[in-house]
Amino acid sequence: MPARPRTLDELAATVRARAGAAARFVVAIAGPPGAGKSTLAEALLERLEAAEPGSAGLVAMDGFHYDNRVIGPRGLLARKGAPETFDAAGLAACLRRVRSGGEDVAVPVFDRAADLARAGAGIVAATARIVLVEGNYLLIDQPPWDALAPLFDLTVFIAVGEEELERRHVRRWLDHGLAPQAARERALGNDMVNVRLVMARSRPADITIGALDLT
C-alpha cells in the first residue's frame, strides 16, 4: 500500500489493510483547523461502510467542546476552538470505552447551527471494527492531549499550507456575514493561532496526506 495515499480509495484500502482482522482499530485523523478533517472523515466513513456495512464508526473531537456557559466565565469565548475549550479528559475516557468494544457507545456531536455539543447524538456501534476519530489536537505533544497517543492504532495528518488555511478561515467568517476587516481579525486572532499550534506541536503521523480526490 502507498505510504502517502493520493485518493480516498487508496486511503480506505490502507486503513483496511492496517486494521486486518482486529476486533477494534482506532484511526486518528488530525490536522490544523480548516484542513478538511471532518469532510475527509465523513467521506472515509462512507467508503468503509460501503465496502462492509456496519464496520465503521466516527468520533469527532468537536463533540467535546465545553459549552459557552463554561467557557464564558473563564474568559475564553473569544478563543473558542482553542485546546483549553475542549474536554480532553472526556474524549480520552470515551475513546477508552470505544477501544474496549463489545457494546454500542453513545458519543456527543457538535451542532454548529446551535453552537453547542449534543450529548448522545451519535453512536459507535458494537459492530464497528474501524473507528475514525477526527480533530485538531489529537496529535499535539502537550498535556492533556498527549494522553491520547496510546488510544490510536493508526494516525493520519492532513497537511495544508498556512497561506491557504488563512484564506479559508477569512472566507468562512466572510460567509458568516462579517465585514472584510473583522473577518481577517477574527481569523488571525483565533483560528490561525490554533493552526500554528497544531502545525508546530503535532507528533509525526503514520500517514501524512495533502488534498485527496474524495470522489
SVG drawing of the C-alpha trace seen along z (x, -y; Angstrom):
<svg xmlns="http://www.w3.org/2000/svg" viewBox="-29 -46 36 57">
<polyline fill="none" stroke="black" stroke-width="0.4" points="0.0,0.0 1.3,-3.5 2.8,-5.4 1.1,-8.6 -2.4,-7.8 -3.5,-10.0 -7.2,-9.1 -9.9,-8.3 -9.9,-4.7 -6.2,-4.3 -6.6,-5.7 -9.6,-3.4 -7.6,-0.4 -4.6,-1.4 -6.8,-1.6 -8.5,1.7 -5.1,3.4 -3.6,2.0 -6.7,2.9 -6.5,6.5 -8.8,8.8 -8.6,6.6 -11.8,6.5 -11.4,2.8 -9.0,0.5 -8.9,-3.2 -7.7,-5.7 -6.9,-9.4 -7.4,-11.9 -5.7,-15.1 -4.6,-18.4 -5.0,-22.2 -8.3,-23.9 -9.7,-24.3 -7.7,-21.4 -10.7,-19.4 -10.7,-16.7 -14.5,-16.5 -15.0,-16.2 -12.4,-13.5 -13.5,-11.5 -17.1,-11.5 -16.1,-10.5 -13.8,-7.8 -16.6,-6.5 -18.9,-6.3 -16.4,-4.4 -15.6,-1.9 -19.3,-1.4 -20.0,-0.8 -17.4,2.0 -18.6,3.6 -21.8,2.2 -21.7,1.8 -17.9,2.0 -17.0,-1.6 -17.8,-4.4 -16.9,-8.0 -16.0,-10.1 -15.5,-13.9 -13.4,-15.9 -15.7,-18.8 -18.4,-17.0 -16.2,-17.6 -16.4,-21.4 -17.1,-22.9 -20.5,-24.7 -20.4,-28.5 -21.8,-28.6 -18.5,-27.1 -16.0,-28.9 -17.8,-32.3 -17.0,-32.7 -13.5,-31.6 -13.0,-34.4 -12.5,-32.0 -15.4,-32.8 -13.1,-34.7 -10.8,-31.7 -13.5,-29.1 -11.9,-26.2 -8.5,-26.6 -7.3,-23.5 -8.4,-24.7 -12.0,-25.0 -12.3,-21.2 -12.9,-18.4 -9.8,-16.4 -10.1,-14.1 -13.7,-13.4 -12.6,-12.5 -9.9,-10.2 -12.5,-8.4 -14.8,-8.0 -12.1,-6.5 -11.1,-4.1 -14.7,-2.9 -14.7,-2.7 -11.5,-0.7 -12.9,1.9 -15.6,2.8 -18.5,5.2 -21.3,2.6 -22.7,-0.4 -21.1,-3.7 -23.0,-7.0 -20.9,-9.9 -21.6,-13.7 -21.9,-15.6 -21.3,-19.3 -24.3,-21.2 -22.7,-24.1 -26.0,-25.8 -26.8,-25.8 -23.2,-26.3 -23.3,-23.6 -22.5,-19.9 -25.4,-17.5 -24.8,-14.6 -25.5,-11.1 -26.3,-12.4 -24.1,-9.7 -23.5,-6.0 -20.4,-3.9 -21.9,-0.5 -20.6,2.6 -20.1,4.0 -17.7,1.2 -14.3,2.7 -12.7,-0.5 -13.4,-3.7 -12.3,-7.1 -11.5,-9.9 -11.1,-13.4 -9.9,-16.6 -7.4,-19.3 -5.4,-18.4 -5.3,-14.6 -1.5,-14.5 -0.2,-17.5 2.5,-16.6 1.4,-18.6 -0.8,-17.7 -3.6,-16.7 -3.7,-15.9 -0.6,-13.7 -2.6,-11.2 -4.5,-10.3 -1.5,-8.8 -1.8,-5.2 -5.5,-5.1 -4.8,-5.3 -3.7,-2.3 -3.1,-4.5 -2.6,-8.2 -3.3,-10.4 -2.3,-14.1 -3.7,-16.4 -1.0,-18.9 -2.3,-22.2 -0.2,-25.3 -0.6,-28.2 -1.4,-30.7 -4.3,-28.5 -5.6,-27.9 -5.7,-31.7 -7.6,-32.2 -10.1,-29.5 -10.7,-31.0 -11.1,-34.5 -13.6,-33.3 -15.5,-31.3 -16.0,-34.5 -17.0,-36.5 -19.6,-33.8 -20.9,-34.3 -21.6,-38.0 -18.5,-39.7 -17.0,-42.7 -13.6,-42.1 -11.5,-43.6 -13.5,-42.0 -13.2,-38.6 -9.5,-38.9 -9.1,-39.9 -11.2,-37.0 -9.2,-34.6 -5.8,-35.9 -6.7,-36.4 -8.0,-32.9 -8.1,-30.4 -4.5,-31.0 -3.2,-30.9 -4.7,-27.4 -3.4,-26.5 0.2,-27.4 0.0,-25.4 -1.2,-22.3 1.5,-22.6 4.3,-23.2 3.3,-20.8 1.8,-17.7 3.7,-14.5 4.6,-12.9 1.8,-10.8 1.9,-7.4 0.5,-8.8 0.6,-12.4 -1.6,-13.4 -2.4,-16.5 -5.6,-17.1 -7.2,-13.9 -9.6,-13.1 -12.8,-12.4 -14.9,-11.2"/>
</svg>
